[in-house]
Amino acid sequence: MSGGTKGEHHQTVPLSVLLKRELASEKIEKPEIVSGQAGQSKKGEDFTLIKTECQRVVGDGVSTFSVFGLFDGHNGTAAAIYSKENLLNNVLSAVPPDLNRDEWVAALPRALVAGFVKTDKDFQDKGQKSGTTVTFVIIEGWVVTVASVGDSRCVLESGEGGLYYLSADHRLETNEEERVRITSSGGEVGRLNTGGGTEVGPLRCWPGGLCLSRSIGDMDIGEFIVPVPYVKQVKLSTAGGRLVICSDGVWDSLSAEAVLDSCRGMSAETAASHIVKEAVEAKGLRDDTTCIVVDILPHEKPPAPAPHRKKKGIMKSMFRKKSSESSSYNEKDYLEPDVVEELYEEGSAMLSERLDTKYPLCNMFKLFMCAVCQVEIKPGEGVSIFEGAPNPRKLRPWDGPFLCTSCQDKKEAMEGKKASGRHSSGSDDD
């Protein structure tokens, strides 16, 4: 009897610990969000979006979240301005209604993909040339979700001193996977040929000459320049942290370590100005140079200098790229306190991989809406996102998600299965 009691006691202790932690975590206030931005203009093609008090209805109450966006335009400002004005609404429209907080956070990565693609598609319909990088950050409580196309990076220094990269560089020069994707979709990758066999500058996509493999816009270059973002979602400990979001005008001059070291202990506003100043002093004002600094702070603690970072190798290994688990949420019983938890990471350019998710039962009606543009689709008219997949599953009529006809055309063009019908022209990106 005593043995049974002992075993029973052994089993219930971890559960009670977990329940106490959960109850305690619910009582912890949301962090305070303090931000600052700065920039120096060369071409006038960088734009920012800062919204710190966005609201959404949750049950009988209201929940707030913050949004930060950096849009580094090229070949004109039209795509950057359009994305700044429309991307957030397109993302939020792709989130099913009536979700609780955890469900809403879990729905963000998929909604960000849909919102980026819809913004690109709608801009394409306007028939304007130009393109833009986008780094888009949504902060809900202690969860930070970052979606990015292009090369405007976002880095995090946690309250414990760890350095984390929350965006991916879609530069052809440094991203071999993207070079393979573009050439297999019908594009060409090479350097600028000045004649006589001499090649100069970074690797570019031809026709068009763009250095990036992903962006919003760039309709004149080719559909294989896709708007499908890399998405990473992390949960900070209650120690908080500092986010730094910059255009390539900063990152071409300074490393992430140099950026964070240079502004430690400064307020967000002062830090943003100092980072821009340091970048311009290092290499001159060669490009638009823009910085947003966001401090995620515990309410009970005043802003304080973060401790010196731990060894870089340790930080990188915590966020190593997962393979089979790259598009799923980690299910863990509990975590050690005061660590940054990676909730989600995925960078595939294939919509069939990015939009494939189970619908909550309460949102079954969403099955018959286009997963990208959210228009209603009559049963039988939608095209499954798995249509034409390399290893197609046996599809039933209700096996969504579905795309409307025009979004299916967009998907096929991005995957090189359909001619885009676009005209080529040069690009003035850096």
C-alpha positions as CSV (number, residue, x, y, z in Angstrom):
1,M,0.0,0.0,0.0
2,S,2.7,2.4,1.0
3,G,4.6,1.5,-2.3
4,G,1.5,2.4,-4.3
5,T,1.1,5.6,-2.5
6,K,4.7,6.5,-3.1
7,G,4.4,5.8,-6.8
8,E,1.1,7.8,-7.0
9,H,2.8,10.7,-5.3
10,H,5.7,10.5,-7.7
11,Q,3.4,10.8,-10.6
12,T,1.3,13.7,-9.3
13,V,4.2,16.0,-8.4
14,P,5.3,17.0,-11.9
15,L,1.7,17.7,-12.8
16,S,1.1,19.9,-9.8
17,V,4.3,21.8,-10.6
18,L,3.2,22.3,-14.2
19,L,-0.3,23.5,-13.0
20,K,1.3,26.0,-10.6
21,R,3.6,27.3,-13.3
22,E,0.7,27.7,-15.7
23,L,-1.4,29.6,-13.1
24,A,1.6,31.8,-12.3
25,S,2.3,32.5,-15.9
26,E,-1.3,33.6,-16.4
27,K,-0.9,36.2,-13.7
28,I,2.3,37.6,-15.2
29,E,1.4,40.8,-16.9
30,K,2.1,41.4,-20.6
31,P,5.4,43.1,-21.2
32,E,5.8,46.8,-21.7
33,I,6.7,47.6,-25.4
34,V,9.0,50.6,-25.9
35,S,10.2,51.4,-29.4
36,G,12.3,53.9,-31.3
37,Q,13.2,54.4,-34.9
38,A,15.8,56.4,-36.9
39,G,17.0,56.6,-40.5
40,Q,19.1,58.5,-43.0
41,S,17.8,58.6,-46.5
42,K,19.8,58.2,-49.8
43,K,17.0,57.2,-52.2
44,G,13.9,57.7,-50.1
45,E,12.7,54.1,-50.5
46,D,12.7,52.9,-46.9
47,F,9.4,53.0,-45.0
48,T,8.4,51.8,-41.5
49,L,5.2,50.8,-39.8
50,I,4.8,51.0,-36.0
51,K,1.5,50.2,-34.2
52,T,1.9,49.5,-30.5
53,E,-1.8,49.3,-29.5
54,C,-3.6,47.1,-32.0
55,Q,-6.7,45.5,-30.5
56,R,-8.7,42.4,-31.2
57,V,-11.8,41.0,-29.5
58,V,-11.3,37.9,-27.3
59,G,-14.5,36.6,-25.8
60,D,-16.0,39.5,-23.9
61,G,-12.8,41.4,-23.6
62,V,-10.1,43.0,-25.8
63,S,-6.5,41.9,-26.2
64,T,-3.7,44.1,-27.5
65,F,-0.7,43.3,-29.7
66,S,2.0,45.4,-31.4
67,V,3.2,45.4,-35.0
68,F,6.5,46.7,-36.5
69,G,7.3,46.6,-40.2
70,L,10.3,47.7,-42.2
71,F,9.9,48.0,-46.0
72,D,13.1,48.6,-48.1
73,G,11.9,49.5,-51.6
74,H,13.8,49.3,-54.8
75,N,13.1,50.5,-58.4
76,G,10.7,53.0,-56.9
77,T,8.6,53.4,-53.8
78,A,5.2,52.0,-54.9
79,A,5.6,48.5,-53.6
80,A,6.9,49.6,-50.2
81,I,4.1,52.1,-49.7
82,Y,1.4,49.7,-50.8
83,S,2.8,47.0,-48.5
84,K,2.9,49.4,-45.6
85,E,-0.7,50.4,-46.1
86,N,-2.2,46.9,-46.8
87,L,-0.1,44.1,-45.4
88,L,-1.4,44.1,-41.8
89,N,-5.0,44.0,-42.8
90,N,-4.3,41.2,-45.3
91,V,-2.6,39.2,-42.5
92,L,-5.3,39.7,-39.9
93,S,-8.0,38.9,-42.5
94,A,-6.4,35.4,-42.9
95,V,-6.7,34.6,-39.2
96,P,-9.9,32.7,-38.4
97,P,-12.3,34.5,-36.0
98,D,-13.2,33.5,-32.5
99,L,-9.8,32.1,-31.5
100,N,-8.4,32.2,-28.0
101,R,-5.0,33.7,-27.3
102,D,-3.0,30.5,-27.9
103,E,-4.9,29.6,-31.0
104,W,-4.4,33.1,-32.4
105,V,-0.7,33.0,-31.9
106,A,-0.5,29.5,-33.5
107,A,-2.5,30.8,-36.5
108,L,-0.1,33.7,-37.2
109,P,2.6,31.9,-39.3
110,R,0.0,30.6,-41.8
111,A,-1.8,34.0,-41.8
112,L,1.4,35.8,-42.5
113,V,2.1,33.6,-45.6
114,A,-1.4,34.3,-46.9
115,G,-1.2,38.0,-46.2
116,F,2.2,38.4,-47.9
117,V,1.0,36.5,-51.0
118,K,-2.3,38.5,-51.2
119,T,-0.5,41.8,-50.8
120,D,1.9,40.8,-53.7
121,K,-1.0,39.6,-55.9
122,D,-3.1,42.7,-55.3
123,F,-0.1,45.0,-56.0
124,Q,0.5,43.0,-59.2
125,D,-3.0,43.8,-60.3
126,K,-2.2,47.5,-60.1
127,G,0.4,47.0,-62.9
128,Q,3.1,49.1,-61.2
129,K,6.8,48.2,-61.2
130,S,9.0,48.3,-58.2
131,G,9.6,45.9,-55.3
132,T,10.3,45.8,-51.6
133,T,11.8,43.8,-48.9
134,V,9.6,43.3,-45.9
135,T,10.4,42.4,-42.3
136,F,7.2,42.2,-40.3
137,V,7.0,41.7,-36.6
138,I,4.0,40.9,-34.4
139,I,4.3,40.9,-30.6
140,E,1.6,39.3,-28.6
141,G,2.5,39.0,-24.9
142,W,5.9,37.4,-24.7
143,V,5.6,35.8,-28.2
144,V,7.4,37.4,-31.1
145,T,6.5,36.3,-34.6
146,V,8.7,37.6,-37.5
147,A,8.0,37.2,-41.3
148,S,10.6,38.3,-43.8
149,V,11.3,38.5,-47.5
150,G,14.5,40.1,-48.8
151,D,17.5,41.2,-46.7
152,S,16.2,43.5,-43.9
153,R,17.2,41.5,-40.9
154,C,15.7,41.2,-37.4
155,V,17.8,40.1,-34.5
156,L,16.9,39.6,-30.8
157,E,19.1,40.0,-27.7
158,S,17.3,38.2,-24.9
159,G,17.2,39.5,-21.4
160,E,19.6,36.6,-20.6
161,G,22.1,37.9,-23.1
162,G,21.5,35.4,-26.0
163,L,21.7,36.5,-29.6
164,Y,19.0,35.1,-32.0
165,Y,18.5,35.7,-35.7
166,L,14.7,35.9,-36.4
167,S,14.8,36.5,-40.2
168,A,16.5,34.9,-43.2
169,D,18.5,36.6,-45.9
170,H,17.1,36.0,-49.4
171,R,20.2,37.3,-51.2
172,L,21.2,35.1,-54.1
173,E,24.9,35.7,-53.3
174,T,24.6,33.9,-50.0
175,N,21.5,31.6,-50.2
176,E,22.3,28.5,-52.2
177,E,18.8,27.0,-51.7
178,E,17.2,30.0,-53.3
179,R,19.6,29.9,-56.2
180,V,18.5,26.3,-56.9
181,R,14.9,27.1,-56.5
182,I,15.0,29.9,-59.0
183,T,17.0,28.0,-61.7
184,S,14.7,25.0,-61.4
185,S,11.7,27.4,-61.8
186,G,13.1,28.8,-65.1
187,G,15.2,31.8,-63.9
188,E,18.8,32.4,-64.5
189,V,21.4,33.3,-61.8
190,G,24.6,35.1,-62.6
191,R,26.7,38.3,-62.3
192,L,26.4,41.3,-64.4
193,N,28.3,40.8,-67.6
194,T,30.2,43.9,-68.7
195,G,31.4,42.4,-72.0
196,G,34.4,40.4,-72.9
197,G,33.5,37.7,-70.4
198,T,34.0,40.0,-67.4
199,E,31.5,39.5,-64.6
200,V,31.1,42.0,-61.8
201,G,29.0,42.5,-58.7
202,P,26.8,40.2,-56.7
203,L,24.8,37.3,-58.1
204,R,21.5,38.4,-59.7
205,C,18.4,36.9,-61.1
206,W,18.0,37.2,-64.8
207,P,16.1,38.6,-66.6
208,G,15.8,41.7,-64.5
209,G,19.0,41.7,-62.5
210,L,17.5,41.6,-59.0
211,C,19.9,40.5,-56.1
212,L,17.0,39.1,-54.1
213,S,15.1,35.9,-54.5
214,R,12.0,37.0,-52.5
215,S,10.2,40.2,-52.3
216,I,6.8,41.8,-52.6
217,G,6.4,43.4,-56.1
218,D,9.0,43.1,-58.8
219,M,6.3,42.1,-61.3
220,D,8.5,42.9,-64.2
221,I,11.2,40.4,-63.2
222,G,9.4,37.1,-62.9
223,E,7.1,35.0,-60.7
224,F,10.0,33.0,-59.3
225,I,10.8,36.1,-57.2
226,V,8.2,35.0,-54.6
227,P,6.5,36.8,-51.7
228,V,6.4,33.7,-49.5
229,P,8.1,34.7,-46.2
230,Y,10.4,32.9,-43.9
231,V,8.7,32.9,-40.6
232,K,10.1,32.4,-37.1
233,Q,8.1,32.5,-33.9
234,V,9.7,32.6,-30.4
235,K,8.5,33.0,-26.8
236,L,10.7,35.1,-24.6
237,S,11.1,34.5,-20.9
238,T,9.8,37.2,-18.5
239,A,13.2,38.7,-18.6
240,G,12.2,40.2,-22.0
241,G,14.7,41.3,-24.6
242,R,15.6,43.8,-27.4
243,L,14.7,43.5,-31.0
244,V,16.6,45.4,-33.7
245,I,15.1,45.6,-37.2
246,C,17.3,47.2,-39.9
247,S,17.5,47.7,-43.6
248,D,20.6,46.4,-45.4
249,G,22.1,49.9,-45.1
250,V,22.9,48.9,-41.5
251,W,23.7,45.2,-42.0
252,D,26.1,45.9,-44.9
253,S,28.2,48.0,-42.5
254,L,27.8,46.3,-39.1
255,S,27.5,42.8,-37.7
256,A,24.6,41.9,-35.4
257,E,27.1,41.7,-32.5
258,A,28.5,45.2,-33.2
259,V,25.0,46.6,-33.5
260,L,23.8,45.3,-30.1
261,D,27.1,46.0,-28.3
262,S,27.1,49.6,-29.6
263,C,23.7,50.5,-28.0
264,R,23.6,48.4,-24.8
265,G,22.1,50.4,-21.9
266,M,20.6,53.1,-24.2
267,S,16.8,53.7,-24.5
268,A,15.2,52.3,-27.7
269,E,15.0,55.8,-29.3
270,T,18.6,56.7,-28.5
271,A,19.7,53.2,-29.6
272,A,18.0,53.4,-33.0
273,S,19.7,56.8,-33.7
274,H,23.1,55.5,-32.5
275,I,22.9,52.4,-34.7
276,V,22.2,54.4,-37.8
277,K,25.0,56.9,-36.9
278,E,27.5,54.0,-36.4
279,A,26.5,52.4,-39.8
280,V,26.9,55.6,-41.7
281,E,30.2,56.4,-40.1
282,A,31.5,52.9,-40.9
283,K,30.9,53.0,-44.7
284,G,29.2,56.3,-45.6
285,L,25.6,56.8,-46.7
286,R,25.6,54.4,-49.6
287,D,21.9,53.4,-49.2
288,D,18.8,54.2,-47.2
289,T,19.8,53.3,-43.7
290,T,16.8,52.6,-41.3
291,C,16.6,51.1,-37.8
292,I,13.7,50.2,-35.5
293,V,14.6,49.1,-31.9
294,V,11.9,47.5,-29.8
295,D,12.4,46.8,-26.1
296,I,10.2,44.1,-24.6
297,L,10.3,44.8,-20.9
298,P,8.8,43.3,-17.7
299,H,6.5,45.9,-16.1
300,E,8.0,45.6,-12.7
301,K,11.5,46.3,-13.8
302,P,13.0,49.6,-15.2
303,P,15.0,49.4,-18.4
304,A,18.4,48.1,-17.6
305,P,21.5,47.2,-19.7
306,A,21.4,43.5,-20.7
307,P,24.2,41.3,-19.5
308,H,27.0,40.5,-21.9
309,R,26.0,37.8,-24.4
310,K,26.9,34.2,-23.9
311,K,29.1,32.5,-26.4
312,K,27.8,32.8,-29.9
313,G,28.1,29.1,-30.7
314,I,25.8,28.2,-27.8
315,M,23.1,30.6,-29.0
316,K,23.2,29.4,-32.6
317,S,23.0,25.7,-31.6
318,M,19.8,26.4,-29.7
319,F,18.1,27.6,-32.9
320,R,19.6,25.0,-35.3
321,K,17.5,24.4,-38.4
322,K,15.1,21.5,-37.9
323,S,14.2,19.2,-40.7
324,S,11.1,17.1,-40.3
325,E,9.9,19.3,-37.4
326,S,10.5,22.6,-39.2
327,S,6.8,23.4,-39.8
328,S,5.3,22.1,-36.6
329,Y,5.0,23.4,-33.0
330,N,7.2,21.9,-30.4
331,E,5.2,20.1,-27.7
332,K,7.0,20.1,-24.4
333,D,5.7,19.3,-21.0
334,Y,7.6,22.2,-19.5
335,L,10.6,24.4,-20.0
336,E,13.4,25.5,-17.8
337,P,12.7,29.1,-16.8
338,D,14.5,32.1,-18.4
339,V,15.1,30.7,-21.9
340,V,13.9,31.7,-25.3
341,E,11.7,29.0,-26.7
342,E,11.4,28.5,-30.4
343,L,7.8,27.8,-31.3
344,Y,7.9,27.7,-35.1
345,E,10.3,28.0,-38.0
346,E,9.7,27.5,-41.7
347,G,11.1,29.0,-44.9
348,S,9.8,26.9,-47.7
349,A,8.6,28.8,-50.8
350,M,5.9,26.1,-51.6
351,L,2.4,27.2,-50.7
352,S,1.3,23.6,-50.4
353,E,3.7,23.3,-47.5
354,R,3.0,26.6,-45.9
355,L,-0.8,26.6,-46.0
356,D,-1.3,23.0,-45.1
357,T,-2.8,23.1,-41.6
358,K,-5.7,21.6,-39.7
359,Y,-8.7,23.9,-39.3
360,P,-10.1,24.3,-35.8
361,L,-13.5,22.6,-35.9
362,C,-15.3,25.8,-35.0
363,N,-14.0,27.4,-38.2
364,M,-15.0,24.7,-40.7
365,F,-16.8,27.4,-42.8
366,K,-13.3,28.7,-43.6
367,L,-12.8,25.5,-45.7
368,F,-14.6,27.1,-48.6
369,M,-12.8,30.4,-48.6
370,C,-9.6,31.0,-50.6
371,A,-6.7,30.4,-48.2
372,V,-4.8,33.4,-49.7
373,C,-7.3,36.1,-50.7
374,Q,-10.2,35.0,-48.4
375,V,-12.9,35.2,-51.1
376,E,-15.7,32.8,-50.7
377,I,-15.5,29.7,-53.0
378,K,-18.5,27.7,-53.9
379,P,-18.1,23.9,-53.2
380,G,-16.5,22.3,-56.2
381,E,-15.0,25.5,-57.6
382,G,-11.9,25.7,-55.4
383,V,-8.6,24.1,-56.3
384,S,-6.8,22.2,-53.5
385,I,-3.4,23.5,-52.6
386,F,-2.1,20.0,-53.1
387,E,-3.2,20.0,-56.8
388,G,-0.1,19.1,-58.9
389,A,2.0,18.3,-55.8
390,P,5.0,15.9,-56.5
391,N,3.4,13.2,-54.2
392,P,-0.3,14.0,-54.4
393,R,-2.5,12.5,-51.7
394,K,-5.8,11.0,-52.5
395,L,-8.0,14.1,-52.3
396,R,-11.6,14.2,-51.2
397,P,-13.9,17.1,-52.3
398,W,-13.6,18.7,-48.9
399,D,-9.9,18.3,-48.5
400,G,-8.7,21.9,-48.2
401,P,-7.3,24.3,-47.9
402,F,-8.5,25.6,-51.3
403,L,-7.4,28.4,-53.6
404,C,-9.6,30.4,-55.9
405,T,-8.7,30.2,-59.6
406,S,-6.6,33.4,-59.7
407,C,-4.6,32.4,-56.6
408,Q,-4.1,28.9,-58.1
409,D,-2.7,30.6,-61.2
410,K,-0.4,32.7,-59.0
411,K,0.8,29.5,-57.2
412,E,1.6,27.7,-60.4
413,A,3.5,30.7,-61.8
414,M,5.6,30.9,-58.6
415,E,6.5,27.3,-58.9
416,G,7.5,27.6,-62.6
417,K,4.6,25.6,-63.9
418,K,3.0,28.4,-65.8
419,A,4.3,31.3,-67.9
420,S,4.0,34.5,-66.0
421,G,3.6,36.6,-69.2
422,R,5.7,39.4,-67.7
423,H,8.0,41.8,-69.4
424,S,11.6,42.0,-68.3
425,S,13.4,45.1,-67.4
426,G,16.4,46.2,-65.4
427,S,16.3,46.7,-61.6
428,D,18.2,49.4,-59.6
429,D,18.4,47.4,-56.4
430,D,21.7,47.4,-54.6
